[in-house]
Amino acid sequence: MRSTNGTGPMTLVAPPAPDDHDRQIDVVAAEQAATKLLAALGADLSEEGLRDTPRRMVAAYSELLAAQAFQPTTFPNDDGYDELIVVGAIPFHSLCMHHVLPFQGVAHIGYLPGERIIGLSKLGRVVERFARDLQIQERMTTQIADWLQEELEPRGVGVVLEAEHLCMSLRGLQKLGTKTVTSALHGLVRDDARTRQEFLALTTRSTHEQ
Ligand code: ZN
């Protein structure tokens, strides 16, 4: 991924692979299934308010599960920036894989740049890309960290997710507002005590500033 200034041969950059996250939703089949599910749950679908519910359910789930395709743009770290870059409290919502109920919260992301950096706003897109899926929070945390590791090859990566799971709080397994916290730390963010503390201090602070 190198551009030239005209003196050397042009380096061709292969187009990015299509997003493997593209999801095919069979709307007709989903609406039929939603109708059956509601009926099986004892709903009277002739009731005025329920008549259009299968369609609305499918529209809502389709939206919740549709990740916008995006091209990760990374830049050479020309200035040799070597301090921790942290973006905290990136809001997200997702659907839990086990109950298909929402969980939502914030993501804190930090990395120690190596040769490449990424636009800060892109980090939110990375979170969203993995959030718009049937998910479990631990896996989503790891996926974000692995993605950054692969795309940026940084010297360290930290990802912390804090989320409330409706499947737990609504069913009384947890108090409303209780957050589940997951983290994935790689490289120097994991192994260097000072960097790890710095990252965790910054993520804690951004949480309290919400
Ligand atoms: Zn759940």
Boltz pocket constraint, residues with backbone or C-beta under 6 A from the ligand:
constraints:
  - pocket:
      binder: B
      contacts: [[A, 96], [A, 97], [A, 98], [A, 99], [A, 100], [A, 101], [A, 165], [A, 167], [A, 168]]
      max_distance: 6.0
